[in-house]
Amino acid sequence: MRLEGFKVTGSEWDGLSIYGQASLNNIWVSGNHKHGLDVHGSAQVTVENSAFSDNDRYGLSVYGSAQVTVKSSSFSDNGWCGLSVWGSARVAVEDCTISGNGNDGLVAGGSAQVTVRDSLIEGNGTDEYCQRYCCCNGIVVWKEAHLEVYGSTIRNNKDWGIGAALWKCGDEGYFRGTVLWRDRGNTITGNGRGDVCLPDVCVPEGACD
């Protein structure tokens, strides 16, 4: 299935739900009551040159064993998060902007595998909840998720640039996965609580104390 050049707005549920194979190009998904795009099961989806904004929950949510590639797209001003990836899903994000979402920019949980390249993640954590509690991060990792970040800028998010679901990071949960971010051309700066909070590291040093 190929979908190209249209708008999806004003749905009382998800804007789009995909369970099979699909290619989306130049679509605008905005103002839907739940998620902008919901990808389930073993779906295989590519998204290019598209925008997901002002949806009440997530711009894009991915579950199950789905495989999703997202290029040259934006996720902004969604009520909860820009992107949420769970289960054993595999998601590649390239040349994207994830900004101004109410809670986290990108969530990776379960045993998901997520790769982020040449992207901008900034200014997430705008909801009133984030002004009173933690955590609202550029990227947050849960459980056994695996995350790799290359050549990206993560800046000016309400709490951590990259944070784990751990008490020391101000969050309730657990994380026993992996995050590869050092020496990969990333710029992580100006985030409210600090730039990185993971099981074995805190940047700047002492910010997790």
C-alpha positions as CSV (number, residue, x, y, z in Angstrom):
1,M,0.0,0.0,0.0
2,R,1.3,3.4,-0.9
3,L,-0.2,6.6,0.6
4,E,1.0,10.0,-0.7
5,G,0.2,13.6,-0.6
6,F,-2.8,13.9,1.8
7,K,-3.9,15.1,5.2
8,V,-5.3,13.1,8.1
9,T,-6.9,15.2,10.8
10,G,-9.7,15.3,13.3
11,S,-10.1,11.6,14.0
12,E,-11.8,10.6,17.2
13,W,-9.2,7.8,17.5
14,D,-5.9,7.2,15.7
15,G,-5.3,9.1,12.5
16,L,-3.9,6.0,10.8
17,S,-3.5,2.4,11.9
18,I,-1.3,0.0,9.9
19,Y,-0.9,-3.7,10.3
20,G,0.7,-4.7,7.0
21,Q,3.1,-3.2,4.5
22,A,2.9,0.4,3.7
23,S,4.8,3.3,2.2
24,L,3.9,6.9,3.3
25,N,5.2,9.9,1.6
26,N,4.3,13.6,2.0
27,I,1.5,13.2,4.5
28,W,0.4,15.5,7.3
29,V,-1.2,13.8,10.3
30,S,-2.5,16.3,12.9
31,G,-5.2,17.0,15.5
32,N,-6.2,13.4,16.1
33,H,-7.7,12.4,19.4
34,K,-5.2,9.5,20.1
35,H,-2.1,8.8,18.1
36,G,-1.2,10.2,14.7
37,L,0.1,6.9,13.2
38,D,-0.2,3.6,15.0
39,V,1.9,0.6,13.6
40,H,1.1,-2.9,15.0
41,G,2.1,-6.5,14.8
42,S,4.6,-7.5,12.1
43,A,3.9,-4.4,9.9
44,Q,6.7,-3.1,7.6
45,V,6.3,0.7,7.1
46,T,8.4,3.4,5.5
47,V,7.6,7.1,6.2
48,E,9.2,10.0,4.3
49,N,8.8,13.8,4.0
50,S,5.8,13.8,6.5
51,A,4.7,15.7,9.5
52,F,3.0,14.5,12.7
53,S,1.8,17.3,15.0
54,D,-0.8,18.3,17.6
55,N,-2.1,14.7,18.1
56,D,-3.4,14.3,21.6
57,R,-1.1,11.4,22.5
58,Y,1.8,10.2,20.2
59,G,2.8,11.4,16.8
60,L,3.9,7.8,16.0
61,S,3.5,4.7,18.1
62,V,5.1,1.3,17.1
63,Y,4.3,-2.0,18.8
64,G,4.9,-5.7,18.4
65,S,7.6,-6.9,15.9
66,A,7.0,-4.1,13.4
67,Q,9.8,-2.6,11.3
68,V,9.6,1.1,10.6
69,T,11.9,3.5,8.7
70,V,11.3,7.2,9.1
71,K,13.2,9.8,7.0
72,S,13.0,13.5,6.6
73,S,10.0,13.9,8.8
74,S,8.9,15.9,11.8
75,F,7.2,15.1,15.1
76,S,6.1,18.2,16.9
77,D,3.7,19.5,19.5
78,N,2.1,16.2,20.2
79,G,0.4,15.9,23.6
80,W,2.4,13.1,25.0
81,C,5.5,12.0,22.9
82,G,6.8,12.4,19.4
83,L,7.6,8.7,18.9
84,S,7.0,5.7,21.1
85,V,8.5,2.3,20.3
86,W,7.8,-0.9,22.3
87,G,7.7,-4.7,22.0
88,S,10.5,-6.1,19.8
89,A,9.9,-3.4,17.1
90,R,12.8,-2.1,15.1
91,V,12.8,1.6,14.1
92,A,15.3,3.7,12.2
93,V,15.0,7.5,12.3
94,E,17.0,9.6,9.9
95,D,17.1,13.3,9.2
96,C,14.1,14.0,11.4
97,T,13.1,16.7,13.8
98,I,11.4,15.8,17.1
99,S,10.5,18.9,19.0
100,G,8.1,20.6,21.4
101,N,6.2,17.4,22.4
102,G,4.4,17.5,25.7
103,N,6.4,14.7,27.5
104,D,9.3,12.9,25.9
105,G,10.6,13.3,22.4
106,L,11.3,9.6,21.8
107,V,10.5,6.6,24.0
108,A,12.1,3.2,23.4
109,G,11.0,0.3,25.6
110,G,10.5,-3.4,25.8
111,S,13.2,-5.0,23.7
112,A,12.9,-2.5,20.9
113,Q,15.8,-1.6,18.7
114,V,16.0,2.1,17.7
115,T,18.6,3.9,15.6
116,V,18.6,7.7,15.3
117,R,20.8,9.4,12.7
118,D,21.4,13.0,11.7
119,S,18.3,14.2,13.6
120,L,17.3,17.1,15.9
121,I,15.6,16.4,19.2
122,E,14.9,19.6,21.1
123,G,12.5,21.4,23.4
124,N,10.5,18.4,24.5
125,G,8.7,18.5,27.9
126,T,6.3,21.4,27.4
127,D,3.2,20.0,29.2
128,E,2.3,21.4,32.6
129,Y,2.9,17.9,34.1
130,C,6.6,18.3,33.2
131,Q,6.8,21.7,34.9
132,R,5.9,19.9,38.2
133,Y,7.3,16.4,38.0
134,C,9.9,14.4,36.2
135,C,10.6,13.1,33.7
136,C,10.3,14.6,30.2
137,N,13.4,13.9,28.2
138,G,14.7,14.2,24.6
139,I,15.0,10.4,24.6
140,V,14.0,8.0,27.4
141,V,14.9,4.3,27.4
142,W,13.0,1.6,29.3
143,K,13.5,-2.1,30.1
144,E,15.8,-4.0,27.6
145,A,15.7,-1.5,24.7
146,H,18.7,-0.9,22.5
147,L,19.4,2.6,21.3
148,E,22.1,3.9,18.9
149,V,22.4,7.7,18.2
150,Y,24.7,9.1,15.4
151,G,25.3,12.6,14.2
152,S,22.4,14.1,16.1
153,T,21.7,17.1,18.2
154,I,19.7,16.7,21.4
155,R,19.2,20.0,23.2
156,N,17.1,22.1,25.5
157,N,14.7,19.3,26.6
158,K,13.0,19.8,29.9
159,D,14.8,17.1,31.8
160,W,17.6,14.8,30.3
161,G,18.8,14.7,26.8
162,I,19.0,10.9,27.0
163,G,17.6,9.5,30.2
164,A,16.9,6.0,31.5
165,A,13.8,4.9,33.5
166,L,15.8,4.8,36.8
167,W,15.3,6.3,40.2
168,K,18.6,8.2,39.9
169,C,17.3,9.9,36.8
170,G,14.1,10.8,38.6
171,D,11.9,8.2,36.9
172,E,10.2,5.1,38.2
173,G,10.9,1.9,36.3
174,Y,14.0,-0.1,35.2
175,F,16.5,-0.2,32.3
176,R,18.9,-3.0,31.5
177,G,19.4,-2.4,27.8
178,T,22.1,-0.5,25.9
179,V,22.7,3.0,24.6
180,L,25.5,3.8,22.2
181,W,26.0,7.5,21.9
182,R,29.7,8.3,22.7
183,D,32.1,9.2,19.9
184,R,29.4,9.1,17.2
185,G,29.3,12.8,16.3
186,N,26.4,13.8,18.6
187,T,25.9,17.1,20.2
188,I,24.0,16.8,23.5
189,T,23.7,20.1,25.4
190,G,21.5,22.5,27.3
191,N,19.1,20.0,28.7
192,G,17.4,20.9,32.0
193,R,18.6,18.3,34.5
194,G,21.6,17.2,32.5
195,D,22.6,15.8,29.2
196,V,22.8,12.0,29.9
197,C,21.6,9.8,32.7
198,L,22.2,6.1,32.2
199,P,23.1,3.2,34.6
200,D,26.8,3.7,34.3
201,V,27.1,7.4,33.5
202,C,25.8,10.8,34.4
203,V,26.7,13.9,32.3
204,P,27.6,16.3,33.7
205,E,29.2,14.4,36.6
206,G,27.2,14.8,39.8
207,A,23.9,15.7,38.1
208,C,22.4,12.4,39.2
209,D,23.4,12.8,42.8
